[in-house]
Amino acid sequence: MTQSLPLTPDYDVWPVEAQLHEVSFKPRLLTVSWSDGRESRYHSIWLRENAADETTVNPATRERILDLSTLTSWPEITGAEIDEAGALCVDFAPEGRRLRFHPGWLRAHDYGNADDPEAPLVPVTTWQRDSEDGPDTLDATGLLDTEEGSQAEEEILAPALTSILGKGLVRLRNLPIEPGSLEAIAQRIGPVRPTNFGLLFNVKAKPNPDSNAYTSIALPPHVDLPTREYQPGMQMLHCLENSVKGGEAVMLDGFAVAEALRERHPDTFTTLTQVRWCFANTAKTTDYVWYSPMIRLDDRGELLEVRIADFLRGPLQTRFEDVEPAYEALMVLQKMLHDPAFAIRFTYQPGDLVIFDNRRLLHARDAFEGTSGHRWLQGCYMERDEIRSRYRMVRRASQQRLASVSPTQASSAMV
């Protein structure tokens, strides 16, 4: 009976793009060479912790159960070879245990030759009004008629998820216009995040509004809920009706604005990454307040998020000597947000759904005549994590289909 490749410590699929060629080892280090000439090195403790056997991971959940501190000594390698299936076999002391490693998984997790493991799933592309890489409009006809998790569903979602991750924005067209259908659409991606505005919220003029969005006045470029410790990562706006005069939608790539500030006004950019502004939504029944810079960077200096919403800023509370520089920087930013070179404009059509990164994209709206017709958008929020997770699942399904053509080239799910 031909030996098969071993399982992997996850549910993903790992095509074997290069075969294991040779293996050598020391007690705490294993070195393999691949059929394409690459050499990879793995520490013994790393290999032991990332095995896929039932002493290391729970077969039902793929979550680790091994506690390294329970071993009587540091795990060391006493033997290693490549078996007839092409898997790496390693003997470990002090346990006297032989464990097998899938070559596709091992190659994909070669940390010595790896690119940045935290690199975006899709390259981030900033855009302006005249950019050829501007936001995408896609046909989503029949999305809710597809079976959940099916290839037909993925064919609609995959390009949309790619656009959101790369450009921060996508517009889907030809979706249902029944009230509440947004929830079913959103759940094709992931869980919806409820807020004090509800699971779904209605963007239309109404008496006694608790947000400027629920009026007919113009809204300046802003992100939603910067008043929260963790502002929602994604927002969806679904058009059910739009027959008013005016009310044109405006979108800006906040990362493009921030990068322009970094290039043209470096001192302004630095100030906006350091001064912590107050963002407040003190309504009649809720009181949300948070302090944050308007531009946030990650540990590597890359753009992480923007928090810009003039109508949700509370009084600035900072060091005395920082007040005037902070306002000078704010006004430079405000002028740039009025620059038409950064903005795209469009009119919502019934059945349109715009999905955008709420921690990157700024959205705005022109005033409209409330008596000229009806304008009704339903909205909801979810986290960036849901978009990334769904994208990975679509990619996994694609890899699984490829693996089914050549089942010896990848591992299947553990059963």
Secondary structure, DSSP 8 states (H G I E B T S, - for coil): --------SSS------S-EEEEEEETTEEEEEETTS-EEEEEHHHHHHT--STTTB-TTT--B---GGGSSS--EEEEEEE-TTS-EEEEEETTTEEEEE-HHHHHHT-TTT---TTS-SS------TT-TT--EEEE-TTGGGS-TT-HHHHHHHHHHHHHHHHHSEEEEES---STTHHHHHHTTT---B-BTTBSSEEES--SS-SSGGGSSS-EEEE-S-TTSSS--SEEEEEEEEE--SB--EEEEEHHHHHHHHHHH-HHHHHHHHH--EEEEEE-SS-EEEEEE-SEEE-TTS-EEEE---GGGB----S-GGGHHHHHHHHHHHHHHHT-GGGEEEE---TT-EEEEETTTEEEEE--B-TTSS-EEEEEEEE-HHHHHHHHHHHHHHHHHHHHHHSGGGS-----
